Amino acid sequence: MEWLKKHWRLAAVVLVAVYFALQIWSEANLTDDANMLVFLLSEWFLLLALLVLAFGRIEGGLRAIGMDPGKGLKLYLPGAAVGAGMFLVFVAVALLFGGYRIGVNPLGVNWLMILLFLIGFVGQSALEEVLMRGLLYYWLKKKLGPLGAVLLTAILFSLIHIPNGHTTSLSILNIALVGIFYGLLVIRTGSLWMACGAHFAWNFLETNVFLVPNSGNAVSTGIFKLTPLAENELLIGKEFGPEGSLTVTIIHLIAIAFVAYGLYRQKPMAEPLVEAPLQDQNLSSN
């Protein structure tokens, strides 16, 4: 730990370099699911680089950005249950109103690939949360307040998904609502862990359990296959996937209202996190 505190810049640069090397190699040599898998796994290195940055430069370290190791699974697993439950509600509504036909993946179930995708999505979802609801949120909170920071990070979260392709006005709105929901979870719990768990479970079930597009990205590695019965943007979305549907809009508006009501009625589940001004702990050595 002392070495990392002293050499955090070097560690972060090496991790970022590995991330980009894997991305470039994957784009040049792999296609389809293999390319997507390596892309996800490479994001673990960028995630670790951000955590090293927080550990080395921010007063309060990981706790200051909501990644207190002591909370870990105590909040991550309930968050995963929330994310999974919300996506299963979407599936149930879509099946009930004739949006999909469900069956086992006709290409077969590759359990090793599914496990690797699961590991990849744990890192990918945590990376987005650490960046948006961790570093950016706690920097913006001092200028805009908690709610202002939640709204701005939600907008930025939505914008970074536009390059995925197949975006619509409704999908942009829905990704922003997802960001607001995760931001309110961070305020409610005083931690990133529950938001990370919810984000992971939604993405993994969507992509590798039910094989529907995840914000414009689709793969063929999965357990079940939800086949659209007709193009119905309001019910199931189009090429962008469920996040382009009115069903997801309603689900997240209800979730936002529920968490917001809890914030209004009760004190947060945890004490507020350390206010963490940037502080270079190695200035004396430079």
N, C-alpha and C positions, 0 to 999 in steps of 0.2 A: 504493500500500500504506500509506503514511503517513496519507493521508486516511482510509482505511478503519479504521486503528487508532484514529484520533481520533474518527471519527464512526460507529463500528460500531452504536451503538444506533439512530441514524437509518436507516442502511442496513437493519438487521434489521426495523424497524417498517415501512418502505416495502415490503419483500419480503413480509412477512406480510399487509399490507393488499392487495397485488396477489393473493396466494393466495386470500384470502377473497372478494375482488371477483369473481374468476373462478369460484369455487365457487357463489356466489349467482347470478351471471349464467347459468351453465350450468344450474342447477336450474330457473331461471325460463324459459329459452328453448330448451333442448335436451332430447332424449329418447334413450333406448336407447344405441347405440354412440357417438353424438356426445357425449352427456352423459358417458359413461364416459371417453372420450378426453380431453375437456377437464379432467375431474376428475384424471386421471393427469398431464397436462401441467402443471396448476396446482401439483402437488406439487413440481415443480422449484423454485418460488419459496420454498416452506417449507423445502426442503432447503438452498437457498442461505442462508436466514435462519439456520438452525442452524449452518452452516459459518461464517458471519460472527460469530455468537455465540462459537463456539470460538476463532476467530481473534482476536477483540477482547478476550475476557475470561479465557480459560484460558491459564495459563502453559504454553508449549510449543505452543500453537495447534493446527493441524490434526494434527500428528504426535501430540499428546497423546491425541487421540481415535481414533487409528488410521488417519487419512487422509493419511499422508505422500505427497505428490505424486510423490516419487521412486520409489515402488513401483508405483503405478498399474497399467498393463496387464500388468506382469510377474506380478501375482497375480490381477488381474480376469479375464483370459482363461482361465487354468487353472480358476479358480472357476466361470466360465460353463460350461466343459467338464464339471466335476463335476455342476453342477446339471442340465445337459442330459442327461448320462448317467444320473443317477438317475431323471429323469422318463421317459426312454426305457425304462428297466427296468420302470417301472410299466406303460407302454403295452404292452410285450412280454408281461408276465405277464397283463395283462387280456385281451389278444387271444388268448393261448394257451389260457386257461381259459374263453373264450366270453363275456367280459363286454361286448365291444363289437363292432360292425361298423365298419370303416374305409372311408372314401371321400373323394373331393374335395368341398370345400364346395359344396353344391348351389346356394347363392346366388351363386356366383362368387367369384373371388379379386381383391380390391381391394388392389393392392400399395402404393399410396400410403397408404391407411389402415393397412395392416399396418406400414409403416415408421414412421408417426406413433405407433402403439401401442408399437412397439419403443422409441422415444425416451421415451415416457411411462413404460414399465416400468423403464427404466434409472434414471430419477429416483425413481419410487415405491419401488423396492427399496432404493436407496441411502438414501432418507429414513428408512425403517423401521430400517435398519441403523445409521445415524448416531444416531438417537434411542435405540434399544434397546441395541445392542452398542457404541455409541460413547459418548455423553454419560452415559446412565444406568449403563452398565457401569463406566466409569472413576470415577464418583462412588461407586458401591456397593462397588467392589472394596476400597477402603480400610477399609470397615466390616465387610464380610462375607468378604473374600478372593476370589480369582478364581472358584472353583467356586460359592461362595454367590451371587456376583453373576450368574454364568451362569444358575443355577437361578431366581433371582428375576426376572431380565429375561425368561427364557423363559415364566414364568407370566404376566407382564404382557403379553408378546407374544401369548399365547394369548387373554387376556381382551379385548384391543382388537379381536379378530376376531369376537367374539360378536355385535355389532350387525349384522354382514353378513347374518345370518339363516340359517335351515336348519341351525343348529348342533346337534350331538349330543355325547354324552359322549366318543365316540371322536374326533370332530373336534377337540374342545378338547384332548384328550390329544395328538393328532398335531401340532397347531400348537405345543404346548409342546415336543415332541420336535424339531421343526424349529428352534425357538429354541435348544435345547440344542446341536444340531449346529452351527448358525452360531456360537454362543458358543465352542464348542471350536475351531472354525476360527480364530477371533480369537486365542485363546490360543496355538494351534499356530503361527500365522504372525506374530503380533505386529502384526497389521494388520486393518483392516476390508475391504480390497479383495477378498479371496477370497470372503468371505461375501457381499459385494455382488454379485459375479459369479454365484455359485451361486443366490442369491435371484432375481436377474433372469432367468436362463435358465429356471429352473423355472416362474416365473410366465408368461413370454412363451410358452414352448412349450405350457403348459397352456391358456392363454387364446386365443392367436392363431395357433397352429400346429395344435393338435388340437381346439380348440373344445369344451372341457369346462369346467364351472364351476370358477372359481378362488376357493376359500373362500367359496362362496355367490354369487359374481358371475359372470355369463355374458354373452357378446356373440355377435354373428353374423358378425364380421369375422375371417376365418381362412383357412387353406390347406386343411386336411383337416377331416373331421368324424367324431368318434368317437360313434356312435349306440349307446346302451345296448341290449342285447338283452333284458335283464330287470333288475328291481330287485334288486341284490345289494350290500347295504351293505358286507359284509366284503370283497368283491373290488374294487368300483369306487366305493363310496360312493353317496350319493343326491344330493339337490339341492345339498348343500354341495360336492360334487365329490370328486376323489381324496383330498383331505385327510381325508375322512370314512371312509376305507377301512382295513381291516386290512393290505392290501397296502402302503400308505404307512407304516403303523406298523412293519412288518418292515423295509422299506427303510431307514428312518431309524434304527432300532435297530442295524442292521448298520453304517451309516455312523458313528453315534456310537461304537460299539465300535472301529471301525477307527481313528478319530482319537484316541480315548482311549488305545488301545494304543500309537499313535505317540508320544503325550505321555509315556506311562509308560516307553517304551524309549529315547527320544531327547530331547535338548534341543530347545526350540522352534527353529523355522527362523529366527527373528529375535530380536534382543535385546529384552527387555521394553520396552514403551513408557514414556515419561516419566510418572512419577506427577505428576498435574496438579491440584493444589489450585486452587480458584477464586481468581482474583486479578484484581480490577478494575484494569486498567492505566491508567485515567483518573481515579483518585481525586484526584490532585493538581490536576486541572483543574476539579473540582466544588466 
